Amino acid sequence: MSYVLVLNSGSSSIKFQIVDPQASASDTPFVSGLVEQIGEPKGNIRIKIEGREVGSTMPIRDHRGGLQLAIAMLDANGVGPTQMHIIAVGHRVVHGGQTFGEPVLIDDSVVDQIRELIPLAPLHNPANIDGIDVARALLPDIPHVAVFDTGFFGDLPDGAAHYAIDDDLAREHQIRRYGFHGTSHEFVSSQVPELIGQSQEETNQIVLHIGNGASISAVRGGKPVDTSMGLTPLEGLVMGTRSGDIDPGVIFHLYRTAGMSIDDIDDLLNRRSGLKGLAGVNDFREINARIADGDKKAKLAYDVYVHRLRRYIGAYMIGLGRVDAITFTAGVGENAAQVRADALANLEGFGIKLDPAKNEEGSGARIISADDSATKVLVVPTNEELAIAQKSAAIAG
């Protein structure tokens, strides 16, 4: 059996899976693991092998050391990359800019081009490059493939892709809406037509990928026509720690009146805003518990969160003209029934009607709308790792 090693390298962690690219969306990966707290005094490695968990706690100096330790642990359990038939290593890369719209076989030139895109994703692409460099050095005889988070949205219509700023300046500095979570939006939107008994070409749909990071897309005939994230993953929906949409004038106001530097404001909007900024926490379970106890800040955070969801759903309904399906995915989308209910409340006049029992119950990919709802509402678990594995296997040949 052939497998793909899927790597998602973050600034202080490496997530990985060994995936059968022929598996179904609901299959559990053969191996999954996490190397975390890289560069801190106490690091952790946790690996699940066919449901059995092994782990270790130790200092992990850098990404190279972390991946070496993880591979050694896999080897010790008989599932190392040289012991399995690994046909490709698939790397999640956050930003492909306008350079990369499709997955690509990695060579030195590709790494250099990804490095040139760092100004567009200074928090993400450097960590992605670290993972690529380490993995290529440790596994030089296996093809490595880059799969870009922005790829699915590379051909957005001009009206959706462009910001209304000086066009020459925008082109010079590559400023446009790129969109993110593209691998998830593409994967989930490809599952929906069969579930509702339509072809992809005739299906208009809205996909909400709402986890700690959150985005929404409008997809017509399998092609995205709009998405909420922009030049960076900061734009759009309210997120766990990110503000989402905000008047740009707020930035100037904080700079001028609060004496905050650009880095201070960057940190505020990316790490100290969203649900955490409003409520002090960004875990929905904790927010719900606080709401139940009468916490006004938690209730405000929830209301702002849902208001933004509804605003985008409404905008994309108009943009599509006809909506055959609205689908929720990712951590909050798949598990928070109340969020789904509130996001679609009182929309029966638009042909959207949830079935309360279906919304509260069930697991896996399913329809949760009432039988007489003109627009189907679904929950479809995302599987970005499987999508990356499939794309990497195809590129590697």
PETA-V479024 format. One record per backbone hydrogen bond with DSSP energy under -0.5 kcal/mol. NH is the residue of the N-H (numbers start at 0). CO is the residue of the C=O. If there is no record, write none. Layout:
# PETA-V479024
nh:NH co:CO
nh:NH co:CO
This chain:
# PETA-V479024
nh:2 co:84
nh:3 co:18
nh:4 co:87
nh:5 co:3
nh:5 co:16
nh:6 co:4
nh:6 co:89
nh:7 co:14
nh:9 co:7
nh:9 co:12
nh:13 co:34
nh:14 co:7
nh:15 co:32
nh:16 co:5
nh:17 co:30
nh:18 co:3
nh:18 co:16
nh:20 co:18
nh:22 co:19
nh:26 co:23
nh:29 co:17
nh:30 co:17
nh:31 co:47
nh:32 co:15
nh:33 co:45
nh:34 co:13
nh:35 co:33
nh:35 co:43
nh:36 co:11
nh:37 co:11
nh:38 co:59
nh:39 co:36
nh:42 co:57
nh:43 co:35
nh:44 co:55
nh:45 co:33
nh:46 co:53
nh:47 co:31
nh:48 co:46
nh:48 co:51
nh:49 co:29
nh:49 co:47
nh:51 co:48
nh:53 co:46
nh:55 co:44
nh:57 co:42
nh:59 co:39
nh:60 co:58
nh:65 co:61
nh:66 co:62
nh:67 co:63
nh:68 co:64
nh:69 co:65
nh:70 co:66
nh:71 co:67
nh:72 co:68
nh:73 co:69
nh:74 co:70
nh:75 co:71
nh:76 co:72
nh:76 co:73
nh:77 co:74
nh:78 co:73
nh:82 co:79
nh:83 co:79
nh:84 co:0
nh:85 co:80
nh:85 co:83
nh:86 co:2
nh:86 co:84
nh:87 co:2
nh:88 co:142
nh:89 co:4
nh:89 co:87
nh:90 co:88
nh:90 co:144
nh:91 co:6
nh:92 co:90
nh:92 co:146
nh:95 co:93
nh:98 co:95
nh:99 co:95
nh:100 co:98
nh:103 co:145
nh:105 co:143
nh:110 co:106
nh:111 co:107
nh:112 co:108
nh:113 co:109
nh:114 co:110
nh:115 co:111
nh:116 co:112
nh:116 co:113
nh:117 co:114
nh:119 co:116
nh:120 co:116
nh:120 co:117
nh:123 co:120
nh:124 co:120
nh:125 co:120
nh:127 co:123
nh:128 co:124
nh:129 co:125
nh:130 co:126
nh:131 co:127
nh:132 co:128
nh:133 co:129
nh:134 co:130
nh:135 co:131
nh:136 co:132
nh:137 co:133
nh:138 co:134
nh:141 co:138
nh:144 co:88
nh:145 co:103
nh:146 co:90
nh:146 co:144
nh:148 co:92
nh:150 co:147
nh:152 co:149
nh:153 co:150
nh:155 co:152
nh:159 co:156
nh:160 co:156
nh:161 co:157
nh:164 co:162
nh:169 co:165
nh:170 co:166
nh:171 co:167
nh:172 co:168
nh:173 co:170
nh:174 co:169
nh:175 co:173
nh:176 co:160
nh:177 co:175
nh:177 co:229
nh:178 co:229
nh:181 co:148
nh:184 co:180
nh:185 co:181
nh:186 co:182
nh:187 co:183
nh:188 co:184
nh:189 co:185
nh:190 co:186
nh:190 co:187
nh:191 co:187
nh:192 co:188
nh:194 co:190
nh:195 co:191
nh:196 co:192
nh:196 co:193
nh:197 co:192
nh:202 co:199
nh:203 co:201
nh:204 co:218
nh:205 co:324
nh:206 co:216
nh:207 co:326
nh:208 co:206
nh:208 co:214
nh:209 co:207
nh:209 co:328
nh:210 co:208
nh:210 co:212
nh:214 co:208
nh:216 co:206
nh:217 co:225
nh:218 co:204
nh:219 co:222
nh:220 co:202
nh:220 co:218
nh:221 co:202
nh:222 co:219
nh:224 co:217
nh:225 co:217
nh:227 co:215
nh:229 co:231
nh:234 co:231
nh:238 co:241
nh:239 co:211
nh:242 co:268
nh:243 co:233
nh:244 co:235
nh:249 co:246
nh:250 co:247
nh:251 co:247
nh:252 co:248
nh:253 co:249
nh:254 co:250
nh:255 co:251
nh:256 co:252
nh:257 co:252
nh:257 co:253
nh:259 co:253
nh:264 co:260
nh:265 co:261
nh:266 co:262
nh:267 co:263
nh:268 co:264
nh:269 co:265
nh:270 co:266
nh:271 co:266
nh:271 co:267
nh:272 co:240
nh:274 co:238
nh:275 co:239
nh:275 co:272
nh:276 co:272
nh:277 co:273
nh:278 co:274
nh:279 co:274
nh:279 co:275
nh:280 co:274
nh:283 co:281
nh:286 co:282
nh:287 co:283
nh:288 co:284
nh:289 co:285
nh:290 co:286
nh:291 co:287
nh:292 co:288
nh:293 co:290
nh:294 co:289
nh:295 co:293
nh:298 co:294
nh:299 co:295
nh:300 co:296
nh:301 co:297
nh:302 co:298
nh:303 co:299
nh:304 co:300
nh:305 co:301
nh:306 co:302
nh:307 co:303
nh:308 co:304
nh:309 co:305
nh:310 co:306
nh:311 co:307
nh:312 co:308
nh:313 co:309
nh:314 co:310
nh:315 co:311
nh:316 co:312
nh:317 co:313
nh:318 co:314
nh:319 co:315
nh:320 co:316
nh:321 co:319
nh:323 co:203
nh:323 co:321
nh:324 co:203
nh:325 co:375
nh:326 co:205
nh:327 co:377
nh:328 co:207
nh:331 co:209
nh:332 co:209
nh:332 co:328
nh:333 co:329
nh:334 co:330
nh:335 co:331
nh:336 co:334
nh:339 co:335
nh:340 co:336
nh:341 co:337
nh:342 co:338
nh:343 co:339
nh:344 co:341
nh:346 co:343
nh:349 co:346
nh:350 co:347
nh:351 co:346
nh:352 co:350
nh:352 co:374
nh:354 co:367
nh:355 co:353
nh:358 co:354
nh:359 co:355
nh:360 co:356
nh:365 co:378
nh:367 co:376
nh:368 co:376
nh:369 co:352
nh:372 co:369
nh:374 co:350
nh:375 co:323
nh:375 co:373
nh:377 co:325
nh:378 co:365
nh:379 co:327
nh:386 co:382
nh:387 co:383
nh:388 co:384
nh:389 co:385
nh:390 co:386
nh:391 co:387
nh:392 co:388
nh:393 co:389
nh:394 co:390
nh:395 co:391
nh:396 co:392
